[in-house]
Amino acid sequence: MRALIIGGVGGMGQGVARDLIKQKQVTDVILADLYPDPERLSKKLRESEKSSLMKMDVNDHQTMVNAFKKVNVVINTAGPFYKTAVPVAMAAVEAKVNYIDICDDYEGTEILFNSNIDKMAKDAGITVLTGMGSDPGTNNILVKWYADKLDKVDDIYLYWVVSIAELAGAAWDHSLHMTLGKIPQYIDGKLVYVEGGTGKVAEQFLEPLGICHVRYVGHPQPLTLPKYIKGVKNVIIKGALIPLWVDELIHEQKNTGLLNTEPIDIKGTKVKPYDIALKLWENIPKKRDNGPQSSGLKVIVKGQRNGKKVTYTADMVGRMAPGTGLPASIASLMMNAGDVTVKGVIAPEGCIDPVKFLNAFLKRGARIHQTETISSMFEV
């Protein structure tokens, strides 16, 4: 198996690559990046005979197509995905090679599902698997696993927090962008658009995270989960950056116009306030509290089984790069083994066997704290 990772020198790309080079069936892992500096690579990747570097720009369509034709799978880890998911997927479709991304921007997912990319992928006989990271990704598969145990699914709540100690590069762009404007949520059986960054609630995460405040964010699950979990009433996704001062300051920046994307005139120069804020966030003073070296996920699925109310919860805490990279690596290996057969554009919950995935995930050292609560339908 030959894999090409877009954004391969970044943190998420290396998270994928470190797992792939350990697999016997993998012969080559090509790390394609706009800045393919070997000094940015971890020691294991620099020394691996399976890994190699390639300079690649996601805006160079033909170069991508030519390179993609020489591999078995393309894994896109180069965010922000509202900019990159569509052009990289288009190149993969033209090259007729299976594609996986870790897209966590709803706009990219929306275009992939609703454009001609789906038909083109089906005609090419390939799979375009979008959102195969941690959130979306692992939590989508956990939802599917729990949904398969229920007669009916009523509510799905997905919560996450990411420590800024783990953020770099394009992740900052995504983190600000996902709070802007009206974003999708699935409420009372309908897709609705709410103001990003609102609806703050306090949720308990595993230690060392504890209680964190999360708000509505623009992730893809309200678009995808109702496609595969029929009859669900609510799909709510909320997230935040921690420590708390970060999310509070982003909220204030939005309210005061510092995240506006319309240019303003400053002494004769047109400047987007968003670009200034983004640059400042990328250079936080060292004296500020950057939080723990870990991030967290929480999945809550509520439904019915045998006339009883059932609630499943799953909690995870860990580092962002392996937590995001491992799912994409596992999915690519499942594709290569013939375990992913759906063609066209698909989300993880529509094509990944939860049992096979979770077995592989846990074998790699992942830990999931789960609960099941059963109560009477008649309890008040």
N, C-alpha and C positions, 0 to 999 in steps of 0.2 A: 504494500500500500504506500502510495506517495501522496503526501498532504502538503498543501500550500496555505500558509497562514498570513492573511492580510493584517498589517499592524503587528507583525510577528516579533518585533523588538520591544514592543510595549509590555506593560505588566500583565495584561490579560492574555496577550499572544504568547508570552513566555509561559504563562500558566498552562496553556494548552500544550505547548511544545514539550514541556518537561515530562508530561505524562506520555505523550506519543512516542518519544524516543525510547521509553522503557519497554515498548511492546514489540514482540518478535516479528509480527506481521508487517510492521512499519519499517520501510527501507529508507525513506527520505522524508525529511521535514524541512520545507523551504520557508524561511522567515523573510517574507516580503514586506518592505517598510520604506517609507519616504526617506528615513535616515538610518540606513543599515550599518550602524557603527558597532563592530564586535565588542567594543568596550562596554556597551550597554547590556550585553548578554550576561546571564549567570554563568558561573564557571562550568557547570555541567553541560550547558548548551554550547559554549565555546569549544569544549573538548570533545563533544560527541561527533563521531564520524557520520552520523545520520543527518545532522543539521547543516544548513548552508544559508547564506544571506543573499538577498536580491533586492535591488532598488526598485521601488514601484510606487507610482502615483495613482490613486483611485480615480483621478480624472483622465487618465490615459487609457481609454477603452481598449484600443487595439493591442497594446502591450499586455494588458490583463488577459485578453482572449488568447493570445499566443501562448502565454505562460500557463494558463489554466488547462489548455489542451494536453499538457504533458503530465497531469496529475490525476488522481482518483477523486480527490475531494478538495474543495476550497472552504476555508474557515475564516470568516471575516470578524476580526476583533478590533477593527479600527473605527472608533467613534469620532464625533457624535453620529449616531446612526440615522438621525433625520437628514444627514448629509450623505452618508456613505452606503447605506443598505441597498438602495435601489440601483445605483450604478454598478456596484460589485456584483449584485445578483444578475443584472442584465448581461454582464460579461460572462458569468458562469453559464447562463442559459445558452448564450451564443456558442460557447465552447462545448456545450453538452456535458458538463461535469456537475456532480452533486455539490450542493452549496449548503453551508451552515453559517448562521451568524449568532451573535449574542445581543441582538438589537433590543434596546430597552426604551426606544422612542416610539410612541404610538403612530406618529406620522409615517415613518418608514414602513411599519407593519400594514397600515391602512392602504398604502399604495401597492405593496406587494400583493395583497389579497384582491384588490379591486381593479388592478390594471391588467394588461394583456400578458404580464409576466407569468401568471398562473397557467394560461393556455399554452404559452410558448414552452414552459417547463414540461407540461404534460406531453406535448408533441415531441419534445426532445427526449422524453423518457427519463427525466431526472427529478430529483427531489430538491425543493428549496425550503429548507427547514429554518424558520426564523424564530429568534427568541430563545436560544438554547444555552443560556448562561445560568445564573442563580435566580435572579428575579428580573425578567421572566426566565423560565427554564426549570430548575429543580422544583420550585414551588408549584409550577403548573403540573408537573408529573405527580407530585404529592397529592394535589387536588384530584387528579384523575384516579389515583390509587384509592383514595377515600371514597370518591364518587362511585367506584365500582363495587364498594361494599354496602352501598345504600340503595333503597328502593326509590328514593327521591331526594334530590339535593335542593335545598332552599336558599342557603346563603354561603357565600365565599368571601372571606376577609383575608387580604394579603397585606402584611406590614413588613417594613424593612427599615434598617438604619445603617448608615455607612459612616465610619469615622474618617474625618479629614486627614488623619495620619496615614490613610491608605490612598488618598486621592492624588492624581497627577494628570497633567495634560488634558486630553479631550474629556475626561470624566468631569472636569469642572464645568465645561460648556453644557454637557448633558444635565448636570445637577442644577444649574440655574435655569436652563431652558424648560425643564419639565414642570416648573411652577408657573409658567407664563400663560396668560390667556385662558380660554375655556378648554378643559381637558375631559376625556371620556371617562364616565363611570356607568355601571349597569345597575340601575335602581328601579325596583318595582317592575321588573320584567321589561324594561326599556333602556336603550342606550341614550344617555343624557350627557350634557356637557356642563360641568361645574367650574367655578373659578379655581384655578390652580393655587395651591398653597393655603387653602382654607380648610375648614372642618377639622381643626386640631383636636386630637384626643391623646390621652396618656395610655401607653401600653407597656406591659411587663415583658422584658426580654431576658434571656439567660444572662447570668453573670459572665463577664464583669460589666455588662451594659446596664442592667437594672431597668428602672422605669424611664422610658423615652417618650417624647412628644412627636407624633407623626401627623402629616397633613396630606390632602389629596395631591397626587402626582400623576404626570402624564405617561404612564406605562401602558403596554399593549393588552394586558389581560382582559379588561372589560370588552375589548373587541373580539378576542379569540375564544375565551372560555365558554361563552354562551353558544358558540358554534358546535361545541362537542359535548357540553354538559346540558342536555336538554331540560327545559323546565325550571332552570335556576332563576331565582327572583332577584338576587343581588350579587354583584361582583364588585367589591370595593377594594381599591388599592391606595394605600397611604405609605409615605416614607419620609425620611428626614436625614439630614446630615447632623452628626454629633461631633463635639459637645453641643449643648443646648444653645450657647451664644451664637453659633454659626447659623442655625436655622432661624433664630429670632432676627439676626441681622439681615439675612436674605429676605425675610418677610418685610422688614422695614425698608430695605432697598426697593423692593417691588412697590410698596405703598407710596414711596416718595418719588417714583419715576426713574430711579437710578438703574432699573433693568429694562427701560424702554428701548426698543430696537429702531425707532424712527430717528434719523439723524437730526441733530440740533446744531446751530451755528455758534461756534466759540471763537471769537476774534477772527472771523473770516474763514474758519475751517469747519467743515461738516464732520461731526463726530457722533457716533452712536453711544449713548450712555451705557448700554449693555457691554460694549467692547471694553470700556474703561473699567467697569466693575469686574469683568472677567479677568482682565490683566491683574487687577489688585488682588483678587482671590487666589490667583496663581502664585502670589508672592507674599504670603502671610508672614508677618514678623515672627522670628523664632521664639520670642518670649511668650507668645500666645499659647493657650492650652489646646493641643491638637487631638486630645482624646486618646482612647485605648487603641492598641494595634489589633483591633478586631471589629467586625461588623456583624449584624444579626438579621435573621429572617424569622417571621412567624406566619404560619398558615392556620386558618380556622375554617373548617367546613361543617356546616350544620345541615341536617336532613332528617330523613325518616327511614326506619327499617322495622318491619314486623309490627307496625302500629305504635312504635316507640320513637321518641325524639332522640337523636344521636348527634353528638358533637365531637369531632376529631380536632386535635391541635397538634401541630408540629413546630418545634423551635430548634433553631440552629444558630451557632455563633462560631466565628472563625475568621481567617484572613480572606480578603476579597479576591485576590488573584487566583489561588487554587480553587476557591469556592465557585468562581465563575468559569475558570478554564477547564476544570475536570469534567463538568457536564458536556461541554462541547467536544472534548476529546472522546468521552465515552460514546456520544452519539455518532461521531465519525467512525468509530470502530464497529458499532452496531450496523451502520450503513454498509460498511465493507463486508460484514458477515452475512448480509442479506436479511437482517432483522428489521429494516425499515423499507417497506415496500410501496408506500403511498407516493404517487408522483404528483408534481405540481407544488404549489405553495401550501405549506402546512405548519402548524404550531406544534410544540412538543406533545401536548395532550392529545393530539390527533394521530400520532404515528409512533410514539415511543412506548414500548412495553414497560409499565412501571416496575414490575417485579425484576426484570432483567436489568433495568437501569439502576434501581436502588441496590441490588446485590453488588453490582460493579462499583457503585458509589461508596457503599459501606466498606468494601474490601480495600478501598484506597484510604481508609482511615476517617471517613466522614462520621459524624455523630449526630443523630437526630433524636431529640427528646419528644416523645409522643404521649398523648393521653386520649382516652375514649370515655365519654360520659354518656350514660343512657338514662333517660327519664321518661315518665309517663306523658302521653299526649295531653292529658287532662290537668296536669299541674299548672297552677296559676303563677 
